[in-house]
């Protein structure tokens, strides 16, 4: 069972190809792969990924760690997409063809200051921009619609007026919004701008 799962992941061979090699039905191969993926998720998700039932204190803890690492306030995550190379699906046209000139699906990840996953989105079309993938993902929509129990804001250190500044994620080449910050486009930056650039890379 485990050898079938590893063969499927490591070689990209189809379920029908594996069924021929192991002399079992393709539906059995599919069930084995799904079962193994489910078991891995059950074991590793609590260790490497935050729960989807996070509260305000959890978000503040993430922001505190980001501040410790980068000296940048109110950051609750860094978001980016990773293109995973795939064989072009039948009848898909150019939907999976990305700007790097190969076919892919997108793994969109939101991580905390220790590189633990907060949320992930898997399987978007490679031809979509990272910004579009994030906006259409469940995590992006929940962030935009304030459904993640994120506090409204937190005063910045040293601000005598105590003004509340929002919590946000940092991302490269995304559209700006109340909850998303992007790096500066220009090349000649002052020190504080360079610090932000490093945070978003």
C-alpha positions as CSV (number, residue, x, y, z in Angstrom):
1,X,0.0,0.0,0.0
2,X,2.7,2.5,1.0
3,X,4.8,1.6,-2.0
4,X,1.9,2.3,-4.3
5,X,1.5,5.7,-2.7
6,X,5.2,6.6,-3.0
7,X,5.3,5.4,-6.6
8,X,2.3,7.6,-7.4
9,X,3.9,10.7,-5.9
10,X,7.5,10.2,-7.0
11,X,6.9,9.2,-10.6
12,X,3.7,10.9,-11.7
13,X,2.5,7.6,-13.1
14,X,-1.3,7.3,-13.6
15,X,-3.6,5.2,-11.5
16,X,-4.2,3.0,-14.4
17,X,-0.5,2.5,-14.9
18,X,-0.1,1.5,-11.3
19,X,-3.0,-0.8,-11.5
20,X,-1.3,-2.7,-14.3
21,X,2.0,-2.9,-12.4
22,X,0.4,-4.0,-9.1
23,X,-2.5,-6.0,-10.6
24,X,-5.2,-4.2,-8.8
25,X,-8.1,-2.1,-10.0
26,X,-7.5,1.7,-10.7
27,X,-10.2,2.6,-8.2
28,X,-8.2,0.7,-5.5
29,X,-5.1,2.7,-6.4
30,X,-7.1,5.9,-6.1
31,X,-8.5,4.9,-2.7
32,X,-5.0,4.0,-1.5
33,X,-3.6,7.4,-2.6
34,X,-6.5,9.3,-1.0
35,X,-6.3,7.3,2.2
36,X,-2.5,7.9,2.6
37,X,-2.9,11.6,1.9
38,X,-5.7,11.9,4.5
39,X,-3.5,10.1,7.1
40,X,-0.5,12.4,6.4
41,X,-2.8,15.4,6.7
42,X,-4.3,14.2,10.0
43,X,-0.8,13.7,11.5
44,X,1.1,16.7,10.2
45,X,-1.6,19.4,10.0
46,X,-1.8,20.0,13.8
47,X,2.1,20.2,14.0
48,X,2.8,22.4,11.0
49,X,-0.3,24.4,10.4
50,X,-2.5,26.6,12.5
51,X,-6.1,25.7,13.2
52,X,-8.8,27.4,11.2
53,X,-10.4,28.4,14.6
54,X,-7.8,30.9,15.5
55,X,-8.7,33.7,18.0
56,X,-7.5,37.2,18.4
57,X,-4.7,36.2,20.8
58,X,-3.3,33.8,18.2
59,X,-3.1,36.6,15.6
60,X,-1.4,38.9,18.1
61,X,1.2,36.2,18.9
62,X,2.0,35.9,15.2
63,X,2.3,39.6,14.9
64,X,4.6,39.7,18.0
65,X,6.9,37.1,16.4
66,X,7.1,39.0,13.1
67,X,8.0,42.1,15.0
68,X,10.8,40.3,16.9
69,X,12.2,38.9,13.6
70,X,11.8,41.9,11.4
71,X,11.1,45.0,13.5
72,X,8.0,45.5,11.4
73,X,4.6,45.9,13.3
74,X,1.2,44.3,12.9
75,X,2.2,41.6,10.4
76,X,0.1,38.5,10.7
77,X,1.6,36.5,7.8
78,X,3.5,36.4,4.6
79,X,1.7,35.1,1.5
80,X,3.2,33.8,-1.8
81,X,2.4,31.3,-4.5
82,X,4.5,28.4,-5.7
83,X,4.1,26.9,-9.2
84,X,4.1,23.1,-9.2
85,X,4.9,21.7,-12.6
86,X,2.3,19.4,-14.1
87,X,1.6,17.6,-17.3
88,X,-0.8,19.6,-19.4
89,X,-4.4,18.3,-18.7
90,X,-6.4,17.3,-21.7
91,X,-8.5,20.0,-23.4
92,X,-7.2,22.7,-21.0
93,X,-5.9,25.1,-23.6
94,X,-3.5,27.6,-22.0
95,X,-5.2,27.7,-18.6
96,X,-2.3,25.9,-16.8
97,X,0.5,27.7,-18.8
98,X,2.3,30.1,-16.6
99,X,4.6,33.1,-17.1
100,X,7.6,30.9,-16.5
101,X,6.6,29.1,-19.8
102,X,5.5,25.7,-18.4
103,X,2.3,24.1,-17.2
104,X,1.6,24.3,-13.5
105,X,-0.9,24.4,-10.7
106,X,-0.4,26.9,-7.9
107,X,0.2,26.2,-4.2
108,X,-0.7,29.4,-2.4
109,X,0.7,29.6,1.1
110,X,0.2,31.9,4.1
111,X,2.9,31.4,6.7
112,X,3.8,32.8,10.2
113,X,7.1,34.2,11.3
114,X,8.5,30.6,11.9
115,X,7.5,29.4,8.4
116,X,4.6,27.4,9.8
117,X,1.6,27.3,7.4
118,X,-1.4,29.3,8.6
119,X,-3.5,28.5,5.5
120,X,-2.9,26.9,2.1
121,X,-4.8,26.8,-1.2
122,X,-3.8,24.0,-3.6
123,X,-4.7,23.5,-7.3
124,X,-5.4,26.8,-8.9
125,X,-4.6,27.2,-12.6
126,X,-1.0,28.1,-13.4
127,X,-2.2,30.7,-15.8
128,X,-3.7,32.8,-13.0
129,X,-1.7,35.5,-11.3
130,X,-0.8,35.0,-7.6
131,X,-3.0,38.0,-6.7
132,X,-6.0,36.5,-8.5
133,X,-5.4,33.1,-6.9
134,X,-5.3,34.7,-3.4
135,X,-8.4,36.8,-4.0
136,X,-10.4,33.8,-5.2
137,X,-9.1,31.4,-2.5
138,X,-11.1,30.7,0.7
139,X,-8.4,32.3,2.8
140,X,-8.3,35.4,0.7
141,X,-12.1,35.8,0.8
142,X,-12.2,35.2,4.5
143,X,-9.5,37.8,5.1
144,X,-11.2,40.4,2.9
145,X,-14.6,39.7,4.6
146,X,-13.2,39.8,8.2
147,X,-14.1,36.2,9.0
148,X,-10.8,35.1,10.6
149,X,-11.2,36.6,14.1
150,X,-8.4,39.1,13.4
151,X,-8.4,42.1,15.8
152,X,-9.3,45.4,14.2
153,X,-5.9,46.9,15.0
154,X,-3.1,47.5,17.5
155,X,-1.4,50.8,18.4
156,X,2.2,51.1,17.1
157,X,5.0,51.3,19.6
158,X,6.0,54.8,20.3
159,X,2.8,56.4,18.9
160,X,1.8,58.8,21.6
161,X,-1.7,59.2,20.2
162,X,-2.4,55.5,20.5
163,X,-3.9,55.3,17.0
164,X,-5.0,51.8,16.0
165,X,-3.2,50.4,12.9
166,X,-4.7,47.4,11.2
167,X,-3.2,43.9,11.1
168,X,-2.2,42.7,7.6
169,X,-0.3,40.2,5.5
170,X,2.7,41.0,3.4
171,X,2.8,39.7,-0.2
172,X,4.8,40.2,-3.3
173,X,3.1,41.6,-6.5
174,X,-0.4,41.5,-4.9
175,X,-3.0,44.3,-5.1
176,X,-3.1,46.6,-2.1
177,X,-6.0,46.5,0.4
178,X,-6.6,47.2,4.1
179,X,-5.3,43.7,4.9
180,X,-2.5,43.3,2.2
181,X,0.8,45.2,2.0
182,X,3.2,44.9,-1.0
183,X,6.8,45.9,-1.5
184,X,7.9,49.2,-3.0
185,X,8.2,49.1,-6.8
186,X,11.1,51.5,-7.1
187,X,14.7,50.4,-6.8
188,X,16.4,53.2,-4.8
189,X,15.0,52.8,-1.3
190,X,15.7,54.3,2.1
191,X,16.7,52.0,5.0
192,X,13.1,51.6,6.3
193,X,11.8,50.8,2.9
194,X,14.6,48.2,2.4
195,X,13.6,46.6,5.7
196,X,10.1,46.1,4.4
197,X,11.4,44.7,1.1
198,X,13.4,42.0,3.0
199,X,10.3,41.1,5.0
200,X,8.2,40.4,1.8
201,X,10.8,38.3,0.1
